Amino acid sequence: MSGQAGLGWLLLHFALGYLAVNAVPGPNMLATATLAALRGLRGVLPFCLGLAVGAGLLAATLRLAFALAQEMASRLPAALPLEVAGRSAGAVLLLLLALQAMTAAPPPVGPARPARQPLSRRAAGMAFLAGALTAATNPITAAYMAAQFLGPLADGIASWIAVLIVPAQAMAWGVLVAALFSRPAIQRAALARHRMVCAASGLALAAMAVAMLRPLFG
């Protein structure tokens, strides 16, 4: 596999895994769905922008932290190779995420006639800050990023490109969820298919854990 093709595969693998993480009804998705049901699409856009900024900051912070830790560890004698330790820890995190995905609670159902009142500047600013804090402290996203930066994205330019992908993907997903959950019919459909979505997300994350360990066995 050429270097360019390998880079593309790593980034695709990362983006698909992050999509599975976003599909789990965690803090980001539940908050977005609830606000969309109450305020409509336009009313939740500042929150979605905050999610994107917070997720990007979380990814950048974790990448820098693991890069520094890796630099420090490379100067010390280690009984266990860094790749083995990193991939093993990453696989465990992904398996825990898979279990959490499969047991996630269903998304909320909003009122039959959600409000559509425009936000003031102050309210929009508060929504932005709330979104940024929600994303920056999301343990599900943090665990996934840690698994990636410990494993397949431990080195190279791919990890920094992945950091740039995170806010764009978080914003796109937030807007999609907001657009869907602002419609009561979609809320009911999401509830009806909740188990299927959670199972699919959990299986995808478990498959990623297996793929992360495969290079250690040949």
N, C-alpha and C positions, 0 to 999 in steps of 0.2 A: 504494500500500500504506500503510495507516494506521500510526501509530507503534506502537500496541500489537501489531498483527499483525506488523510488522517485527521488533519485539523478540522475539516468540514464535518467529519463523522463525530468527533468529540463534541463539537458545538451542537450538532443535531441531537446527539444523545443527551446532552445537558438540557437543551430546550424542551425536549419531550418529557424528560423527568420533571422539570420545573412545571410543565403543564399538568402533569399528574398531581404534583403537590398543590397547585392552585385549585385543582378540581375537588380536593378534599374540603369538606365544610369546616375549615378552621377559622381563626379569628378574622382574617382578611375577608374571606368570602361571606361569612355570616354577617359581619358589619356592613359590607357593601349591599348584600341582599336586603337587609333590614332597612337601611336608609333609602334604597331605591324603591322599596314598597311604600315607604312613607312620603318621600319627596319627589319621586320620578327621576328620570335620567339626568336632566339638567341640574337638579338639586344635589345630586351625588357626585358630580364631576370634580369639584374641589377635593373631596375625600379620595377619589380615585387617583388624582394627581399626587396627593400626599402619600398614598400607598406606593406609587412608583418611586418617589423620592426616598421614602423610608427603606424600601426593599433594596434600592441601589446603594444607599449608605451602608446597610447591613452587609451586603455582598462585598463591597469594597473594604470595609473594616475587617471582615473575616479573612479575606484574601491577604491583606497586609499582615494580619496577625499570624496566619499560618506561614507566610513567606519568611517573617522574622524568626518564627520558631524553627523552621526548617534550616535557616542559615545558622542558627545557634546550635542545633543538633548536629549539623554536619561537621562542626569543630570538636565534637566530643566523641569518644569511643562508645559505640552502641552494641549491646549484645544482640539486639534484634534489628534486622535491616529496616530502614525507614519505609521502604515500599511495602513490606509485609505488614508493618504496624499500621501504616496509613490506610491501606486497602482493607485490612481487617476491621479497623475502627469504622471506616466508612460503610462497610457492608452491614455492620451491626446497627448503625444509625438508620440505614435505609430499611432494614427489616423492622425496626421499631416504628418507623414511619408507615410502613405497609400495614402493620397491625393497627395503628391508630386510624389509618384511612378506612380499614374494613369495619371499624367499630364507631365511626363518626356519627354524631347526632344529625338528624335531618335539618335542613334549612328552615328558617321561620316563614310563616305565612302572614302576609300583610293584610291590611283592611281591604274590604271590597272596593272602596273608593278612596285610593290613596290621595293625600294632599298634594297639591302642585303649586305651592306658594314659593315665589322667588326668594333666594337667600340675600340677605344684606352682605355688605363687604365684611363686616365683623363675623357674621355667621359663616361665610365662606372661608375666612381665614382660620377660624376655629376648626372647621371641617377638615381643612388641609392639614393642620397640625395634628388632629386626631388620627387622620389616615397615616401620616408619617410615623407617629409613635406606635400605632398598631402594627405597621409593617416592620419597623425597626426592632420591635420586641417580640416578633412572632416566633415562637419556639419551633414550629414546623418548618418554616423557611430556613431558620438558622441551622437546624439539624441537616437539612438537605444540602445547604451550601457547605457546611463542614464536611459532610461525606464526600462531596465532589472535590473540594480543595485538599482533602487528605488523600484522595485516590486518583482518579484519572486526570484531574486538573491540578495536580500538585506542582507541575512545572510548565514553563513555556508561555507563549503569547496567548494560547487558547484560554487560559484562566482569566486574563485581563479582558479579552473580548467577551467572555461569559459575564463578567461584571457589568459590561455595557449592555448586554442583552437583557439583564434582569429588569431594569426600570422600564424598558420599552415593552417587554412582555407583561410585566405587572400592570402597566397602564392599559394595554390592550385587553387583558383579561378582566380588569376591573370595569371597564366600559361595557364589555360584553355582558358580564353578570348584571350590571346595573340596568342595561337595556332589556334584558330578559326578565329580571325580577320586578321591573316596574309594571309588568303586565300580570294580573291575577291568574290568567289561564296558564302562563308559564310557571308560576309558583306551584300551582296544583300538579302540573306535569312533572316538575322537579321532585316533588314529594313522592309521586307515584313511582319514579325511577331512581329514588335515592339509593337503595341498596345496590342496584346494578352499577351505578356510577362509582360508589365507594369500593365495591369489589374490583372493578376494572382498575381504579387508581392503585389499590393495594397490590394487585397482581403485577402491575407495571413496575412499581417500586421494588417488589421482591425480585423480579427478573433483573432489574438493574443491580441489585445486591449480588446476585449470582454472577452476573457478567463482570462485576468489579473484582471478584475473587478468582475468576478463571485464569488470568495470567500467572497467578501464584502456583498453579498446578500444571504448568506446562505451556 
